[in-house]
Amino acid sequence: MKNLYCKTHFSFIIALLLVSFISSCAKKATTTPNSTPDGDSGVINVPDPVIYGISPQSGLPNTVIKISGSSFNTTPGSTIVYLNDLQMPISSITSTQITVTVPATANSGQLVLRTGTAQLQSPVSFTVMYGTVDDFISIGGGNQLKHLALDRQENAFSDNGTSIYKILSDGRTQPITSSTGDFKAIADFTILAIGDMYVANAGNFNIVKITPDKTATVFAGNGTQGYADGTGTAAKFSAITGITHDVLGNLYVNDAHRVRKISTAGVVTTIAGNGTDGYANGKGADAQFGNLEGIAIDDEGTIYVTDREFRNIRRISADGVVTTLAGSGATGLVDGAGVAAQFTNPRQLAIDLAGNIWVTDENPSLPVYEVREINKLGLVTTFIKGTSNAGVLTGPAFSASVNSPLGMMFDPAGNLYIANTGARVISKVTFYAIK
């Protein structure tokens, strides 16, 4: 009996150890797929998605937002983004970035990302903005408002085509350029943060620099019509129609179916276009433009120009590739995405803090005047319009009006200024949050 008891007890212990060993192996295989003793495992552990931030954090409806993070699911249809229960169109997605558009009827709030069983929120809210229009300055005398620029002190400057003047707070004007013939047919001007002004002196085929103490010197161009890249007065210009600058102080000009860059050292190079009057996208000299006027550059180095002849807005990447951002080429004032939109006479450009592109457009024969917004994907919407040659109306943008708007400018706080040429009034658009 004793031997039988020992044998039974020994068999029980062996069975118990065997069960324990099998259980241990099973547990190891199911709970630690990525950390076996030799570092090898056939089971893939997919990390949960994480949102690091969104940019920009405020803007108008239809603003394009970039969501940065990690481990985003790139399978089509697997990721959905909401803003206050409104689904946001996704234009692109990678494992580290999602590009979405703010719905037209959205309110402010946190973005919500849903993928599979995971749901997460952006660390900050996106603030949806809208605008209200006020009179900023009404100018007296016979001066017209054409192009517009503000310095860092919010002093306003404009031109009447032959001279540039500072607009005082009471509406009086103070010339800052002489009438000696040094300036002829001013096409545009721009003011750097340090206060230096650069004038597109189209009639004299050059770019003139004016310092805050009103000292004027020729910065580029030799005063004779032609085309030549080079430094300073070794360069030649043919038909300058617009000028802007980037954050580093480099200048960019439209010149006779070309877009050209002038470095801070005065070196002139051609970015895109070959001087041929035409419409063609492409890189560098392969591109063709019609009659260019407005020009602006964003913080990423992308240039935008208005083509009045072909009634569209073109985009030039930092490496010189030209594409059409918006406009079908047909005449009209039609909102829409990309080539579904129509322009009649696109003029001047400005870019807001969220990267949206603004353009003044007009059909004077009706008359109809508009300020239109274009997001980075080319979606065009009308922000404010005017339908007569009367004065300008203030108030919310949907009920306010403009009169022959031309030059525009955003200040560092994000306020928009519009030069109403027909009424000699500068409107100020202040943006507020939609809760």
VOGU-3710 file (C-alpha; in Angstrom, 3 decimals, decimal comma):
1> mknlyckthf> 0,000/0,000/0,000  2,840/2,343/0,839  4,430/1,814/-2,605  1,087/2,418/-4,286  0,645/5,665/-2,327  4,131/6,867/-3,295  3,610/6,060/-6,950  0,284/7,871/-6,996  1,702/10,882/-5,180  4,724/11,020/-7,505
11> sfiialllvs> 2,477/10,868/-10,630  0,361/13,715/-9,259  3,417/15,908/-8,732  4,711/15,212/-12,259  1,301/16,088/-13,739  1,138/19,293/-11,691  4,590/20,372/-12,876  3,686/19,608/-16,491  0,505/21,711/-16,308  2,429/24,553/-14,678
21> fisscakkat> 5,094/24,449/-17,446  2,510/24,486/-20,250  0,606/27,323/-18,587  3,809/29,321/-18,209  4,671/28,888/-21,896  1,191/29,896/-22,973  1,255/32,964/-20,755  4,653/33,976/-22,126  3,433/33,658/-25,702  0,270/35,741/-25,203
31> ttpnstpdgd> 1,340/38,520/-22,868  4,832/39,421/-24,043  4,814/39,226/-27,832  7,575/41,808/-28,227  9,944/40,668/-25,472  10,998/37,033/-25,703  14,320/36,036/-24,145  16,100/36,118/-27,497  14,303/39,351/-28,617  12,419/37,623/-31,432
41> sgvinvpdpv> 8,649/37,402/-31,776  6,233/36,792/-34,599  3,518/38,930/-32,995  3,430/42,666/-33,929  2,378/45,095/-31,223  0,814/48,182/-32,913  1,200/51,310/-30,740  -1,770/53,565/-30,096  -1,992/56,824/-32,101  -0,900/60,038/-30,382
51> iygispqsgl> -1,663/63,682/-31,249  1,188/66,097/-30,533  -0,411/69,307/-31,778  -2,350/71,169/-34,482  -1,332/74,078/-36,728  -2,729/76,645/-37,048  -4,779/76,878/-33,875  -7,256/79,467/-35,178  -8,696/80,566/-38,507  -11,798/81,035/-40,605
61> pntvikisgs> -14,079/78,226/-41,764  -12,384/76,223/-44,561  -8,925/76,792/-43,042  -6,576/73,849/-43,599  -5,214/72,301/-40,368  -2,219/69,991/-40,028  -2,443/67,486/-37,153  0,975/66,222/-36,062  1,461/63,035/-34,092  2,526/59,414/-34,399
71> sfnttpgsti> 1,136/55,989/-35,317  -1,789/57,351/-37,347  -3,647/54,641/-39,276  -3,151/55,348/-42,989  -5,618/52,720/-44,220  -8,293/54,557/-46,252  -11,445/55,101/-44,216  -9,894/53,899/-40,963  -9,368/57,364/-39,458  -12,082/59,994/-38,959
81> vylndlqmpi> -11,586/63,493/-37,517  -14,371/65,590/-35,993  -14,768/69,162/-34,781  -17,790/69,391/-32,490  -19,415/66,368/-34,140  -18,848/67,738/-37,644  -16,690/65,427/-39,726  -13,640/67,186/-41,154  -12,589/66,366/-44,738  -9,184/64,653/-44,780
91> ssitstqitv> -7,032/65,630/-47,756  -3,919/63,649/-46,827  -2,708/61,301/-44,104  0,626/59,787/-43,135  1,686/58,027/-39,964  2,813/61,362/-38,514  0,534/64,005/-40,093  -3,121/64,400/-41,035  -4,346/67,342/-43,121  -7,980/68,334/-42,584
101> tvpatansgq> -10,252/71,267/-43,459  -12,452/73,195/-41,021  -16,138/72,694/-41,973  -17,982/75,801/-43,182  -20,435/75,690/-40,240  -17,992/74,683/-37,495  -17,659/76,212/-34,036  -14,554/76,317/-31,870  -13,480/73,184/-30,015  -11,010/70,330/-29,722
111> lvlrtgtaql> -10,429/68,027/-32,662  -11,451/64,409/-32,033  -9,690/61,590/-33,879  -11,302/58,158/-34,093  -9,525/55,115/-35,483  -10,641/51,576/-34,704  -11,488/51,443/-31,003  -9,195/54,378/-30,172  -10,477/57,919/-29,665  -8,297/60,876/-28,743
121> qspvsftvmy> -8,497/64,668/-28,629  -6,146/67,412/-29,742  -4,231/68,906/-26,798  -5,570/72,394/-27,654  -8,793/73,681/-29,183  -9,098/75,159/-32,658  -10,711/78,604/-32,560  -13,036/79,317/-35,475  -12,974/82,995/-36,440  -15,180/85,424/-38,290
131> gtvddfisig> -14,748/89,109/-39,062  -16,321/92,484/-38,469  -15,500/95,544/-40,569  -14,786/99,070/-39,301  -13,513/102,256/-40,902  -9,815/102,591/-40,089  -8,874/105,801/-41,923  -10,656/107,982/-44,465  -8,226/110,069/-46,463  -8,851/113,606/-47,641
141> ggnqlkhlal> -7,611/115,564/-50,613  -7,274/114,147/-54,091  -5,053/111,175/-53,294  -6,210/107,759/-54,331  -5,693/104,555/-52,388  -4,002/101,981/-54,553  -1,510/99,700/-52,865  -1,306/99,445/-49,099  1,307/98,667/-46,474  1,629/99,143/-42,728
151> drqenafsdn> 4,755/99,461/-40,644  5,208/97,867/-37,223  3,703/100,932/-35,534  0,536/100,433/-37,625  1,209/103,573/-39,661  -0,508/103,239/-43,032  1,163/104,000/-46,361  -0,335/104,101/-49,819  0,407/105,451/-53,297  -1,387/107,178/-56,129
161> gtsiykilsd> 0,794/105,753/-58,888  3,380/108,535/-58,905  4,205/109,082/-55,225  4,033/107,274/-51,904  2,533/108,941/-48,875  2,004/108,270/-45,204  -1,612/108,488/-44,055  -1,924/110,369/-40,771  -4,511/109,418/-38,153  -6,745/112,349/-39,113
171> grtqpitsst> -6,778/111,326/-42,782  -4,237/113,866/-44,016  -1,446/112,573/-46,228  2,280/113,223/-45,934  4,449/112,492/-49,001  7,593/110,488/-48,384  8,856/110,469/-51,982  9,980/113,480/-53,985  8,302/114,676/-57,164  11,577/115,105/-59,065
181> gdfkaiadft> 10,901/112,313/-61,529  12,810/109,664/-59,594  9,530/107,746/-59,300  7,428/107,046/-62,330  4,462/104,665/-62,616  4,754/103,063/-59,184  3,460/99,501/-59,543  3,611/98,440/-55,883  5,691/98,707/-52,716  6,441/96,680/-49,613
191> ilaigdmyva> 7,751/97,483/-46,119  10,104/95,221/-44,183  9,836/94,755/-40,421  12,910/96,946/-39,896  11,145/99,812/-41,658  12,903/99,803/-45,046  10,521/100,285/-47,965  11,081/98,853/-51,453  9,273/100,430/-54,371  8,502/98,704/-57,661
201> nagnfnivki> 9,342/101,724/-59,813  7,908/100,350/-63,039  8,278/103,511/-65,108  12,007/103,628/-64,442  12,489/99,829/-64,632  14,084/99,520/-61,198  13,546/98,782/-57,509  14,157/101,694/-55,147  14,959/101,321/-51,457  13,710/103,994/-49,033
211> tpdktatvfa> 15,018/103,960/-45,459  12,947/105,248/-42,504  14,752/108,594/-42,770  13,445/108,866/-46,395  16,821/108,246/-48,061  16,152/106,713/-51,478  18,671/104,623/-53,460  18,368/102,300/-56,444  18,541/98,736/-55,143  18,253/96,779/-58,401
221> gngtqgyadg> 17,850/97,583/-62,080  19,784/100,009/-64,288  16,862/102,132/-65,467  16,676/100,718/-68,994  14,024/98,275/-70,122  15,210/94,729/-70,722  15,791/91,380/-69,130  18,971/90,388/-67,320  19,679/88,663/-64,038  22,563/90,098/-62,050
231> tgtaakfsai> 23,495/92,100/-58,978  22,153/95,591/-58,340  22,262/97,845/-61,378  23,619/95,023/-63,534  20,103/93,576/-63,586  17,376/94,672/-65,977  13,610/94,714/-65,651  10,973/95,016/-68,331  7,495/95,450/-66,816  7,360/95,260/-63,013
241> tgithdvlgn> 3,808/94,802/-61,720  4,092/93,597/-58,106  6,496/93,222/-55,198  6,568/91,441/-51,830  9,144/90,159/-49,328  9,737/87,055/-47,204  10,609/86,822/-43,514  14,334/87,067/-44,302  13,990/90,277/-46,305  14,372/88,791/-49,793
251> lyvndahrvr> 12,203/90,489/-52,414  10,015/88,875/-55,076  8,662/90,712/-58,116  6,412/90,053/-61,082  8,162/91,196/-64,248  6,865/90,667/-67,802  5,537/87,092/-67,533  8,244/86,114/-65,054  8,594/85,868/-61,277  11,982/87,018/-60,022
261> kistagvvtt> 13,802/87,073/-56,688  16,079/89,788/-55,340  18,246/88,688/-52,417  19,114/90,953/-49,502  22,431/91,570/-51,290  20,624/92,755/-54,440  21,221/89,607/-56,526  18,424/89,200/-59,074  17,490/85,697/-60,305  14,513/84,308/-62,216
271> iagngtdgya> 12,380/81,774/-60,344  9,717/80,904/-62,902  8,526/81,917/-66,353  10,387/82,500/-69,604  8,961/85,827/-70,739  6,396/84,205/-73,037  2,808/85,393/-72,665  0,921/82,143/-72,096  -0,530/79,705/-69,641  1,539/76,646/-68,745
281> ngkgadaqfg> 2,392/74,972/-65,469  5,836/73,487/-64,970  9,155/74,082/-63,292  11,175/77,251/-63,714  11,455/78,372/-67,331  8,980/75,701/-68,471  6,145/77,683/-66,875  4,307/80,497/-68,622  2,286/83,391/-67,234  -0,075/85,999/-68,627
291> nlegiaidde> -0,469/89,467/-67,120  0,633/89,138/-63,496  -0,211/91,669/-60,795  -0,533/90,554/-57,173  2,232/88,603/-55,434  2,578/87,228/-51,894  4,714/84,623/-50,115  3,868/82,494/-47,077  6,059/81,371/-44,185  6,867/78,090/-45,971
301> gtiyvtdref> 8,357/79,909/-48,969  5,443/79,271/-51,345  4,744/82,175/-53,708  1,276/83,076/-54,991  0,536/85,360/-57,949  -2,605/86,635/-59,658  -2,850/86,201/-63,429  -5,369/88,751/-64,691  -5,160/87,543/-68,288  -5,955/83,911/-67,543
311> rnirrisadg> -8,105/84,732/-64,494  -6,490/82,415/-61,983  -4,226/82,205/-58,961  -0,941/80,376/-59,488  1,260/78,806/-56,845  5,060/78,526/-57,047  6,739/76,064/-54,685  10,035/76,813/-53,001  11,842/74,814/-55,715  10,170/76,696/-58,579
321> vvttlagsga> 7,332/74,352/-59,573  4,304/76,292/-60,859  0,760/74,934/-60,432  -2,707/76,440/-60,590  -4,202/76,934/-57,136  -7,643/78,157/-58,230  -9,498/79,440/-61,249  -10,793/77,813/-64,433  -9,840/80,671/-66,741  -13,492/81,418/-67,458
331> tglvdgagva> -14,813/84,847/-66,515  -17,027/84,879/-63,439  -17,275/85,394/-59,690  -17,926/81,776/-58,729  -16,782/80,144/-55,499  -15,579/76,560/-55,539  -12,584/74,268/-55,239  -9,601/74,677/-57,544  -10,498/74,983/-61,215  -14,211/74,935/-60,363
341> aqftnprqla> -13,814/78,519/-59,108  -13,980/81,517/-61,410  -12,389/84,954/-61,251  -13,059/88,026/-63,351  -10,153/90,365/-62,629  -8,009/89,093/-59,720  -5,774/91,901/-58,483  -3,901/92,083/-55,173  -3,009/89,328/-52,675  -2,419/88,969/-48,936
351> idlagniwvt> -1,846/85,950/-46,677  -3,289/85,631/-43,172  -1,706/84,063/-40,096  -3,399/80,719/-40,812  -1,939/80,549/-44,326  -5,134/81,401/-46,216  -4,679/83,469/-49,379  -6,802/86,578/-49,911  -7,467/88,211/-53,273  -9,349/91,293/-54,454
361> denpslpvye> -11,519/90,624/-57,493  -13,859/92,808/-59,512  -16,230/93,198/-62,403  -16,537/97,008/-62,709  -19,079/96,805/-65,526  -21,743/95,410/-63,151  -20,279/96,788/-60,804  -19,343/94,028/-58,351  -16,288/94,083/-56,081  -15,173/91,237/-53,825
371> vreinklglv> -12,563/90,206/-51,311  -12,210/86,432/-51,581  -10,453/83,870/-49,412  -8,631/80,803/-50,763  -7,414/78,047/-48,473  -4,178/76,168/-49,107  -6,027/73,468/-51,040  -7,562/75,994/-53,443  -11,091/76,249/-52,020  -12,425/79,735/-52,861
381> ttfikgtsna> -15,097/81,520/-50,786  -16,316/85,125/-50,915  -15,634/86,960/-47,648  -17,044/90,419/-48,380  -18,444/92,142/-51,456  -19,771/95,458/-52,738  -22,285/96,052/-55,476  -22,203/99,806/-56,043  -19,865/102,797/-56,273  -21,265/104,245/-53,062
391> gvltgpafsa> -19,461/104,322/-49,728  -18,466/101,293/-47,710  -20,651/99,662/-45,077  -19,266/98,520/-41,741  -20,404/95,670/-39,487  -20,238/91,878/-39,773  -18,530/90,775/-42,962  -21,675/89,190/-44,403  -23,482/92,562/-44,312  -20,553/94,967/-44,791
401> svnsplgmmf> -19,282/96,092/-48,186  -16,204/97,207/-50,111  -15,739/99,725/-52,914  -13,135/99,016/-55,606  -10,829/97,198/-53,163  -7,235/96,885/-54,277  -4,346/96,726/-51,794  -4,614/94,562/-48,670  -2,423/93,949/-45,660  -2,453/91,819/-42,486
411> dpagnlyian> -0,835/93,202/-39,347  1,084/91,008/-36,853  -2,081/90,630/-34,741  -3,971/89,156/-37,699  -6,191/92,146/-38,531  -6,901/92,754/-42,221  -6,731/96,196/-43,845  -8,399/96,856/-47,210  -7,742/99,868/-49,431  -11,131/100,884/-50,848
421> tgarviskvt> -9,888/102,837/-53,844  -13,356/103,994/-54,886  -14,214/105,491/-51,473  -10,744/106,578/-50,251  -11,349/104,572/-47,091  -9,143/101,943/-45,455  -11,323/99,301/-43,829  -10,063/97,307/-40,855  -11,366/93,768/-40,400  -11,076/92,454/-36,854
431> fyaik> -11,551/88,723/-36,367  -13,331/87,241/-33,373  -13,975/83,732/-32,114  -17,101/81,731/-32,840  -17,850/79,794/-29,651
//
